[in-house]
C-alpha cells in the first residue's frame, strides 16, 4: 500500500466508526484496521473519546467540587 492509499483510508476511519461510510469504504477501512497497527490504535482512541464525549451530559461534578468552586469564585470576586 502506498502513502496516498494509506492516507485515504486513515481519513475514512472516523466516517467508518460513525457508521457513515459507504459499504465499499467500510470494507476497505475494516481490512486496513485489521492490518495497520497505527491506524487501529488511533481508531481505538477515537472510540474512547467519542464515548466519553457522549457521556458528558450524564456527568455532574461532586457537591464538594461545586462548593470549592463557589468558594473560590467568591474570593476572586471579593478581590476585585
N, C-alpha and C positions, 0 to 999 in steps of 0.2 A: 504494500500500500504506500502510495506516495504522500507527501506532506499535504498537498491540496485535498486529497480524498479524506485524509485524517481530520483536517480542519472542518471540512463539510460535515463529517459525521459527528464531530465534537459539538458543532453548532446545533445539531439535531437532538442532542441528548436531552436538553431541557424540554423541548417540544415533545419528545417521546415520554419523558417522565410525567408530563402534564396530561398525557393521553390525547394529545392533539396532532400527533404525527400520522401522516397517511400510511396505509398498510405497508407499502414498499419501504418507506423510510424507517418504519418501526422495526421491520425485519432486519434491515441493514444495521441500525443502531444496536439492536439486541445482540446481533452477532459480534459487532465491534466491542461492545461492553464485555462480552464473554472472553475476548482475546486481548483487550488493551487494559493493562493494569492501571495506568494513569487516568484514563477516562472513566473506568469503573469506580475508582476512588473518588473522583470528582462527582460522579453520579450519586454515590452514597452520601457525600456531604450535602448535595442538593436536596436529597430526600429528607435528611435530618433537619436541614434549615427550613424547608417548606413545612414540615410537620410542626416545628417549633413556632413558626410564624402563624400557623393555623390555630395554635392554642393560645395566642396572646390574649384574645378576648375572654378566655376562660380564667385567666390568672388574675389574682388580686394580691397586692402586697400585704404582708402580715401587719396586724394592727400596731405592733411595736415600731415597725419601719415607718408607718404613716405618722405615728406620734413623734418620732425623731425628726422626720422631715418637717412637720409642722412647727416643732420647737426651733429647728434651725432657721426656717423661713421667718419666724417671728423675731429671732435675734438679729438676723440680717436686716430686716425692715426697720428695727429699732435703731440701728446704727446709721441709718440714712437720714 
